[in-house]
């Protein structure tokens, strides 16, 4: 049966199970992006596409799962999720489009998106949806 508690429980369990192998693997492997980029690691894709793939699960899963929550009709829930969705719409769709149209043939990114990476340094102090 689908419930908020079951989703939370299994999500947390999956993170606990994947954490130790990921930590151990990161001790021996160097991620192939940025200054560590090298051939032979896998396919390369454009930075805007990599950014879109990295950020899209957060937006799409929220849009898919929120209507199934027990408080999805609560006005307060809708008010609280609105800035979140606005932010991730910018981060998932608008920023990669700006990156694509403003890039001058940048270097390709690794075919494996950089999950968990942050915005470029110049944007850290700026509220993302006002940029």
Backbone as CSV, one residue per row, in Angstrom:
resi,resn,N_x,N_y,N_z,CA_x,CA_y,CA_z,C_x,C_y,C_z
1,UNK,0.844,-1.185,0.000,0.000,0.000,0.000,0.887,1.246,0.000
2,UNK,0.522,2.221,-0.787,1.305,3.444,-0.916,0.942,4.420,0.197
3,UNK,1.956,4.884,0.905,1.727,5.908,1.920,2.988,6.753,2.045
4,UNK,2.841,7.920,2.658,3.988,8.802,2.858,5.059,8.118,3.701
5,UNK,4.635,7.419,4.747,5.585,6.752,5.645,6.337,5.639,4.925
6,UNK,5.643,4.852,4.099,6.320,3.783,3.362,7.332,4.353,2.374
7,UNK,6.956,5.394,1.666,7.874,6.024,0.724,9.106,6.549,1.453
8,UNK,8.902,7.234,2.561,10.016,7.762,3.346,10.897,6.623,3.852
9,UNK,10.283,5.579,4.390,11.029,4.451,4.949,11.907,3.787,3.882
10,UNK,11.340,3.478,2.728,12.101,2.785,1.690,13.125,3.695,1.018
11,UNK,12.846,4.972,0.934,13.842,5.915,0.406,15.038,6.002,1.338
12,UNK,14.768,6.101,2.631,15.843,6.166,3.617,16.643,4.872,3.641
13,UNK,15.967,3.751,3.575,16.639,2.456,3.560,17.543,2.326,2.339
14,UNK,17.066,2.754,1.183,17.887,2.660,-0.026,19.125,3.550,0.069
15,UNK,18.996,4.728,0.689,20.165,5.595,0.861,21.178,4.984,1.819
16,UNK,20.705,4.369,2.882,21.609,3.704,3.819,22.317,2.520,3.163
17,UNK,21.650,1.813,2.280,22.261,0.662,1.623,23.253,1.069,0.538
18,UNK,22.982,2.145,-0.172,23.866,2.561,-1.257,25.046,3.405,-0.746
19,UNK,24.927,3.967,0.456,25.969,4.835,0.997,27.332,4.183,1.162
20,UNK,27.453,3.080,1.904,28.777,2.469,2.100,29.469,2.042,0.805
21,UNK,28.786,1.360,-0.141,29.491,1.028,-1.388,29.930,2.270,-2.171
22,UNK,29.115,3.315,-2.135,29.481,4.546,-2.837,30.707,5.181,-2.197
23,UNK,30.740,5.232,-0.867,31.886,5.799,-0.157,33.159,5.028,-0.487
24,UNK,33.079,3.712,-0.467,34.254,2.884,-0.761,34.699,3.091,-2.208
25,UNK,33.763,3.118,-3.143,34.113,3.316,-4.552,34.771,4.671,-4.774
26,UNK,34.313,5.693,-4.074,34.877,7.040,-4.245,36.299,7.154,-3.705
27,UNK,36.724,6.222,-2.878,38.091,6.237,-2.377,39.088,5.796,-3.451
28,UNK,38.598,5.039,-4.447,39.484,4.467,-5.459,39.280,5.038,-6.858
29,UNK,38.181,5.703,-7.099,37.878,6.237,-8.424,37.889,7.759,-8.411
30,UNK,38.327,8.334,-9.502,38.253,9.779,-9.675,37.157,10.063,-10.686
31,UNK,36.225,10.898,-10.296,35.100,11.210,-11.180,35.618,11.884,-12.447
32,UNK,35.143,11.454,-13.620,35.706,11.940,-14.887,35.062,13.212,-15.420
33,UNK,34.983,14.245,-14.622,34.439,15.506,-15.119,35.303,16.642,-14.602
34,UNK,35.141,17.796,-15.233,35.969,18.939,-14.855,37.420,18.694,-15.231
35,UNK,38.334,18.992,-14.320,39.759,18.832,-14.624,40.185,17.369,-14.701
36,UNK,39.345,16.457,-14.243,39.665,15.028,-14.284,39.109,14.337,-15.524
37,UNK,38.534,15.094,-16.445,37.926,14.510,-17.639,38.970,13.777,-18.467
38,UNK,38.610,12.578,-18.910,39.518,11.789,-19.729,38.697,10.901,-20.665
39,UNK,39.338,10.461,-21.705,38.632,9.601,-22.657,38.568,8.175,-22.118
40,UNK,37.638,7.409,-22.666,37.535,6.014,-22.284,36.672,5.742,-21.070
41,UNK,36.115,6.766,-20.450,35.314,6.554,-19.243,33.853,6.299,-19.573
42,UNK,33.407,6.816,-20.656,32.009,6.656,-21.034,31.630,7.717,-22.038
43,UNK,30.364,7.778,-22.380,29.946,8.766,-23.377,30.019,10.183,-22.815
44,UNK,30.235,11.129,-23.708,30.215,12.533,-23.287,28.954,13.183,-23.840
45,UNK,28.421,14.104,-23.077,27.229,14.839,-23.491,27.469,16.312,-23.219
46,UNK,26.647,17.145,-23.802,26.823,18.584,-23.634,26.514,18.990,-22.192
47,UNK,27.175,20.034,-21.680,26.904,20.485,-20.309,25.444,20.843,-20.042
48,UNK,24.729,21.525,-20.966,23.315,21.800,-20.668,22.480,20.528,-20.502
49,UNK,22.740,19.523,-21.326,22.005,18.264,-21.196,22.379,17.554,-19.900
50,UNK,23.658,17.589,-19.541,24.088,16.980,-18.279,23.406,17.665,-17.097
51,UNK,23.324,18.988,-17.143,22.667,19.730,-16.064,21.189,19.352,-15.976
52,UNK,20.523,19.263,-17.126,19.111,18.883,-17.155,18.918,17.487,-16.566
53,UNK,19.742,16.538,-16.972,19.616,15.169,-16.463,19.911,15.088,-14.971
54,UNK,20.846,15.905,-14.502,21.203,15.902,-13.088,20.062,16.440,-12.230
55,UNK,19.384,17.484,-12.684,18.369,18.152,-11.873,16.949,17.642,-12.087
56,UNK,16.682,16.999,-13.201,15.296,16.658,-13.528,14.607,15.689,-12.573
57,UNK,15.270,14.696,-11.984,14.522,13.814,-11.071,13.863,14.558,-9.913
58,UNK,14.504,15.586,-9.414,13.926,16.336,-8.302,12.611,16.996,-8.703
59,UNK,12.579,17.582,-9.868,11.352,18.243,-10.323,10.275,17.232,-10.690
60,UNK,10.624,16.246,-11.505,9.605,15.306,-11.995,9.043,14.440,-10.873
61,UNK,9.908,13.946,-9.988,9.401,13.104,-8.895,8.501,13.896,-7.953
62,UNK,8.832,15.152,-7.730,7.967,15.983,-6.887,6.602,16.162,-7.538
63,UNK,6.601,16.443,-8.824,5.328,16.624,-9.528,4.516,15.327,-9.588
64,UNK,5.188,14.202,-9.656,4.485,12.914,-9.715,3.983,12.484,-8.342
65,UNK,4.815,12.649,-7.299,4.475,12.101,-5.984,3.632,13.027,-5.111
66,UNK,3.745,14.331,-5.281,3.004,15.256,-4.419,1.494,15.024,-4.441
67,UNK,0.880,14.797,-5.591,-0.577,14.576,-5.590,-1.023,13.333,-4.810
68,UNK,-0.117,12.396,-4.548,-0.472,11.196,-3.798,-0.347,11.385,-2.291
69,UNK,0.233,12.501,-1.846,0.390,12.759,-0.416,-0.939,13.031,0.256
70,UNK,-0.972,12.794,1.566,-2.248,12.963,2.270,-2.645,14.429,2.417
71,UNK,-1.703,15.361,2.309,-2.004,16.788,2.451,-1.951,17.529,1.120
72,UNK,-2.132,16.837,0.014,-1.970,17.492,-1.286,-3.026,18.561,-1.562
73,UNK,-4.159,18.519,-0.882,-5.192,19.549,-1.071,-5.118,20.667,-0.040
74,UNK,-4.239,20.544,0.907,-4.095,21.543,1.959,-3.493,22.823,1.355
75,UNK,-4.136,23.977,1.531,-3.600,25.226,0.959,-2.190,25.551,1.459
76,UNK,-1.899,25.242,2.715,-0.559,25.507,3.232,0.486,24.662,2.500
77,UNK,0.168,23.411,2.221,1.089,22.556,1.466,1.342,23.124,0.075
78,UNK,0.303,23.614,-0.549,0.452,24.195,-1.884,1.287,25.468,-1.850
79,UNK,1.108,26.262,-0.803,1.904,27.486,-0.652,3.374,27.135,-0.431
80,UNK,3.633,26.117,0.385,5.013,25.744,0.684,5.717,25.076,-0.495
81,UNK,4.992,24.343,-1.294,5.647,23.658,-2.416,5.835,24.579,-3.622
82,UNK,5.107,25.667,-3.698,5.203,26.563,-4.851,6.599,27.150,-5.051
83,UNK,7.251,27.735,-4.028,8.611,28.242,-4.253,9.597,27.135,-4.621
84,UNK,9.409,25.963,-4.036,10.263,24.816,-4.343,10.149,24.457,-5.828
85,UNK,8.916,24.361,-6.314,8.706,24.030,-7.724,9.192,25.145,-8.644
86,UNK,9.006,26.387,-8.225,9.496,27.516,-9.011,11.018,27.448,-9.130
87,UNK,11.677,27.195,-8.014,13.134,27.097,-7.989,13.621,25.958,-8.883
88,UNK,13.027,24.773,-8.746,13.499,23.629,-9.524,13.064,23.683,-10.983
89,UNK,12.028,24.429,-11.309,11.708,24.663,-12.716,12.815,25.506,-13.339
90,UNK,13.269,26.520,-12.607,14.389,27.329,-13.077,15.643,26.479,-13.201
91,UNK,15.931,25.715,-12.187,17.167,24.944,-12.125,17.181,23.800,-13.141
92,UNK,16.020,23.234,-13.448,15.948,22.084,-14.346,15.741,22.473,-15.801
93,UNK,14.983,23.520,-16.058,14.617,23.846,-17.437,15.245,25.152,-17.911
94,UNK,15.067,26.221,-17.152,15.503,27.546,-17.608,17.027,27.674,-17.618
95,UNK,17.705,27.270,-16.533,19.165,27.403,-16.481,19.862,26.595,-17.583
96,UNK,19.490,25.322,-17.822,20.139,24.617,-18.937,19.891,25.273,-20.294
97,UNK,18.696,25.839,-20.487,18.442,26.541,-21.748,19.321,27.783,-21.867
98,UNK,19.473,28.536,-20.771,20.367,29.698,-20.791,21.802,29.260,-21.034
99,UNK,22.200,28.167,-20.415,23.546,27.634,-20.597,23.761,27.231,-22.056
100,UNK,22.765,26.604,-22.643,22.859,26.165,-24.041,22.968,27.353,-24.991
101,UNK,22.117,28.356,-24.816,22.107,29.484,-25.744,23.254,30.466,-25.496
102,UNK,23.858,30.447,-24.315,24.968,31.348,-24.020,26.330,30.697,-24.190
103,UNK,26.375,29.382,-24.407,27.670,28.700,-24.500,28.270,28.907,-25.883
104,UNK,29.571,28.935,-25.902,30.311,29.101,-27.152,31.090,27.813,-27.438
105,UNK,30.361,26.694,-27.535,31.031,25.428,-27.845,31.888,24.935,-26.702
106,UNK,31.353,24.925,-25.497,32.096,24.463,-24.331,32.468,23.000,-24.435
107,UNK,33.334,22.564,-23.554,33.782,21.178,-23.577,32.652,20.256,-23.137
108,UNK,32.609,19.055,-23.685,31.539,18.131,-23.319,31.690,17.633,-21.892
109,UNK,30.573,17.319,-21.272,30.578,16.778,-19.914,30.564,15.264,-19.994
110,UNK,30.906,14.628,-18.895,30.839,13.180,-18.829,29.406,12.740,-19.054
111,UNK,29.214,11.568,-19.620,27.877,11.054,-19.861,27.145,10.697,-18.588
112,UNK,27.845,10.714,-17.480,27.229,10.416,-16.201,27.029,11.729,-15.463
113,UNK,25.785,12.176,-15.252,25.540,13.482,-14.634,26.176,13.601,-13.258
114,UNK,26.544,14.821,-12.905,27.205,15.095,-11.632,26.162,15.320,-10.555
115,UNK,25.580,14.262,-10.038,24.538,14.397,-9.032,25.106,15.050,-7.782
116,UNK,24.393,16.045,-7.275,24.789,16.694,-6.036,25.706,17.884,-6.209
117,UNK,26.136,18.194,-7.420,26.986,19.356,-7.618,26.176,20.627,-7.424
118,UNK,26.871,21.711,-7.147,26.202,22.978,-6.869,26.303,23.895,-8.085
119,UNK,25.635,25.020,-7.986,25.711,26.030,-9.042,27.151,26.521,-9.161
120,UNK,27.471,27.167,-10.299,28.788,27.799,-10.404,28.980,28.833,-9.296
121,UNK,30.203,29.090,-8.941,30.510,29.963,-7.799,29.882,31.344,-7.908
122,UNK,29.831,31.905,-9.090,29.305,33.264,-9.227,27.824,33.343,-8.882
123,UNK,27.118,32.210,-8.841,25.685,32.225,-8.570,25.347,31.837,-7.146
124,UNK,26.312,31.425,-6.346,26.008,30.922,-5.012,25.337,31.955,-4.122
125,UNK,25.691,33.210,-4.270,25.150,34.230,-3.381,23.885,34.876,-3.937
126,UNK,23.457,34.467,-5.109,22.293,35.068,-5.747,21.111,34.111,-5.628
127,UNK,19.953,34.647,-5.296,18.761,33.803,-5.245,18.507,33.296,-6.660
128,UNK,18.493,31.968,-6.858,18.476,31.420,-8.220,17.337,31.906,-9.100
129,UNK,16.131,32.064,-8.584,15.050,32.447,-9.482,15.031,33.937,-9.777
130,UNK,15.917,34.717,-9.163,16.031,36.139,-9.492,17.190,36.399,-10.446
131,UNK,17.997,35.401,-10.725,19.182,35.559,-11.566,18.820,35.906,-12.980
